């Protein structure tokens, strides 16, 4: 979706996020975020810390980028025609930062789906779950997303990406991509001296209530 946010607003948010480096959360030695991302804490064995610090995570995001979390939830809700609420106990929408010249910039990200935040029975049933990614910074080249239509069988199977050509979504400040969280996707390599900065919001419907988290 081109122009989901005004480019100058996206750029201002990117600038604020980059000025907040002292409050970043780092993971895997290759990526940073403003706000706590559930999947990084889960994969690094830090689930308990995630829940203990979720409120502090939201406070950091709101302090550095006022209005950001509400804006992403409002945009995602408008695309679905619903009014999402913050997911109880989880950190709200946050910002991913990938540095120029890093592994993601050189090789692209891993092929994956966004199902870590879904209970296993929910995911296996294919119940509604979506991911919103909004581009905030400008990179010299690349940095978009590849997305594959591949069946979800309860775990990520990157080999399925070899069976079909991906859809490709470009990357420009203010542009957004909204997709089912079960879809395999991958960040494309990017060039230049600027970090790739994006806002992310996950949504699912639990007990009839749409909830959002990072």
C-alpha positions as CSV (number, residue, x, y, z in Angstrom):
1,X,0.0,0.0,0.0
2,X,1.8,3.1,-1.2
3,X,1.4,6.1,1.0
4,X,-0.3,4.3,3.9
5,X,1.4,7.0,6.1
6,X,2.6,10.4,4.9
7,X,6.3,10.1,4.0
8,X,7.3,13.0,6.2
9,X,5.5,11.4,9.2
10,X,7.3,8.1,8.5
11,X,10.6,9.8,8.2
12,X,10.1,11.7,11.5
13,X,9.3,8.4,13.2
14,X,12.4,6.8,11.7
15,X,14.5,9.7,13.0
16,X,13.0,9.4,16.5
17,X,13.6,5.7,16.5
18,X,17.3,6.1,15.5
19,X,17.7,8.8,18.2
20,X,16.5,6.2,20.8
21,X,19.4,3.8,20.4
22,X,20.2,3.9,24.1
23,X,16.8,2.2,24.7
24,X,17.1,-0.5,22.0
25,X,16.6,-4.2,22.7
26,X,19.2,-6.3,20.8
27,X,18.8,-9.9,19.6
28,X,20.8,-12.5,17.8
29,X,23.7,-10.1,17.5
30,X,22.3,-8.9,14.2
31,X,19.2,-6.8,14.9
32,X,17.8,-4.2,17.2
33,X,14.3,-3.0,18.1
34,X,12.6,-0.2,19.9
35,X,10.2,-2.2,21.9
36,X,10.3,-5.8,22.8
37,X,9.5,-8.2,20.0
38,X,7.9,-11.5,21.1
39,X,9.6,-13.7,18.6
40,X,13.2,-12.6,19.5
41,X,12.5,-13.1,23.3
42,X,10.9,-16.5,22.6
43,X,13.8,-17.8,20.4
44,X,16.4,-16.5,22.9
45,X,14.7,-18.2,25.9
46,X,13.7,-14.8,27.4
47,X,9.9,-15.3,27.4
48,X,9.6,-14.6,31.1
49,X,11.6,-11.3,30.8
50,X,9.3,-10.3,27.8
51,X,6.2,-10.4,29.9
52,X,7.9,-8.9,33.0
53,X,9.0,-5.9,30.9
54,X,6.1,-5.5,28.4
55,X,4.7,-2.4,30.1
56,X,8.2,-0.8,30.2
57,X,8.6,-1.6,26.5
58,X,5.4,0.2,25.7
59,X,6.5,3.2,27.8
60,X,9.8,3.5,25.9
61,X,8.1,3.4,22.5
62,X,5.5,6.0,23.5
63,X,8.2,8.2,25.0
64,X,10.3,8.2,21.9
65,X,7.5,8.1,19.2
66,X,4.3,9.5,20.6
67,X,1.2,8.2,18.7
68,X,3.1,5.5,16.9
69,X,1.5,2.5,18.5
70,X,-2.0,3.9,18.2
71,X,-1.5,4.8,14.6
72,X,-0.3,1.3,13.6
73,X,-3.2,-0.3,15.4
74,X,-5.7,2.1,13.8
75,X,-4.3,1.4,10.3
76,X,-4.4,-2.3,10.8
77,X,-7.9,-2.1,12.2
78,X,-9.1,0.0,9.3
79,X,-7.8,-2.6,6.8
80,X,-9.7,-5.3,8.6
81,X,-12.7,-3.2,9.5
82,X,-12.3,-3.9,13.2
83,X,-11.1,-2.0,16.3
84,X,-8.1,-3.8,17.8
85,X,-7.0,-3.6,21.4
86,X,-3.5,-4.1,22.9
87,X,-3.0,-7.8,23.5
88,X,-3.1,-8.4,27.3
89,X,0.3,-9.0,28.8
90,X,2.2,-8.4,25.5
91,X,4.2,-5.4,24.3
92,X,2.5,-3.2,21.7
93,X,3.6,-2.4,18.2
94,X,7.3,-1.6,17.9
95,X,10.2,-0.8,15.5
96,X,12.7,-3.1,13.9
97,X,16.1,-1.6,12.9
98,X,18.6,-3.4,10.6
99,X,21.9,-1.6,10.2
100,X,23.6,-1.0,6.8
101,X,26.3,-3.5,6.0
102,X,24.9,-6.0,8.4
103,X,23.9,-9.6,7.7
104,X,20.4,-8.7,6.7
105,X,21.6,-5.9,4.4
106,X,24.1,-8.2,2.7
107,X,22.1,-11.4,2.5
108,X,18.5,-10.6,3.3
109,X,16.5,-12.0,6.2
110,X,15.5,-15.5,7.0
111,X,12.5,-17.0,5.2
112,X,9.8,-17.3,8.0
113,X,6.2,-16.8,9.0
114,X,4.9,-14.8,11.9
115,X,3.2,-17.4,13.9
116,X,5.3,-17.4,17.1
117,X,2.7,-15.4,19.0
118,X,-0.2,-17.8,18.1
119,X,-1.3,-20.7,20.3
120,X,-0.6,-23.9,18.5
121,X,-4.2,-25.0,18.1
122,X,-5.1,-21.5,16.8
123,X,-2.3,-21.6,14.2
124,X,-3.0,-25.2,13.1
125,X,-6.6,-24.3,12.6
126,X,-5.5,-21.4,10.4
127,X,-7.6,-18.9,12.4
128,X,-7.3,-15.2,11.5
129,X,-3.8,-13.7,12.0
130,X,-2.2,-10.7,10.2
131,X,1.0,-8.8,10.1
132,X,1.3,-5.1,9.3
133,X,4.8,-3.7,8.3
134,X,5.2,0.0,7.6
135,X,8.4,1.3,6.0
136,X,9.8,4.3,7.9
137,X,13.3,5.0,6.7
138,X,14.7,5.4,3.2
139,X,17.4,3.0,1.9
140,X,19.4,3.4,-1.3
141,X,18.1,0.2,-2.8
142,X,16.2,-3.0,-2.0
143,X,14.8,-3.6,1.5
144,X,11.4,-4.8,0.4
145,X,9.7,-8.0,1.2
146,X,9.3,-11.3,-0.7
147,X,6.1,-13.2,0.1
148,X,5.2,-16.7,-0.8
149,X,1.8,-18.5,-1.0
150,X,2.8,-21.7,0.7
151,X,0.8,-24.0,3.0
152,X,1.4,-23.7,6.8
153,X,1.8,-27.1,8.4
154,X,2.5,-26.1,12.0
155,X,6.1,-24.9,11.5
156,X,8.1,-22.8,9.1
157,X,9.4,-24.8,6.1
158,X,11.6,-22.4,4.1
159,X,12.1,-25.1,1.4
160,X,8.5,-24.4,0.3
161,X,9.8,-21.0,-1.0
162,X,11.7,-22.9,-3.6
163,X,8.5,-24.2,-5.2
164,X,7.0,-20.9,-6.3
165,X,8.0,-17.4,-7.4
166,X,7.4,-14.9,-4.6
167,X,5.4,-11.7,-4.7
168,X,7.6,-8.7,-4.2
169,X,6.7,-5.6,-2.3
170,X,8.9,-2.5,-2.6
171,X,10.1,-0.3,0.2
172,X,9.6,3.4,0.5
173,X,8.9,5.6,3.5
174,X,5.2,5.5,4.4
175,X,4.4,2.4,2.3
176,X,2.9,-0.6,4.1
177,X,2.3,-4.3,3.5
178,X,-0.5,-6.2,5.2
179,X,-0.5,-10.0,5.0
180,X,-1.7,-13.2,6.7
181,X,0.9,-14.1,9.3
182,X,1.0,-17.6,8.0
183,X,2.6,-16.5,4.7
184,X,6.3,-17.2,4.3
185,X,8.2,-13.9,3.8
186,X,11.7,-12.6,3.7
187,X,13.4,-9.2,3.9
188,X,15.3,-8.4,0.7
189,X,18.9,-7.3,0.9
190,X,19.4,-3.5,0.9
191,X,22.1,-1.1,0.0
192,X,23.3,2.3,1.1
193,X,24.4,3.9,4.4
194,X,21.0,4.2,6.1
195,X,19.4,1.6,8.4
196,X,16.2,-0.2,7.4
197,X,13.6,1.0,9.9
198,X,10.1,-0.5,10.0
199,X,7.1,-0.5,12.3
200,X,5.4,-3.8,12.9
201,X,2.1,-4.8,14.4
202,X,0.7,-8.3,14.7
203,X,-3.0,-9.0,15.0
204,X,-5.2,-12.0,15.8
205,X,-8.7,-12.6,17.2
206,X,-8.9,-14.3,20.5
207,X,-12.3,-15.1,22.1
208,X,-14.0,-12.7,19.7
209,X,-11.6,-9.8,20.5
210,X,-9.0,-8.5,18.0
211,X,-5.7,-7.9,19.8
212,X,-2.4,-6.4,18.6
213,X,1.2,-6.9,19.8
214,X,4.8,-6.8,18.6
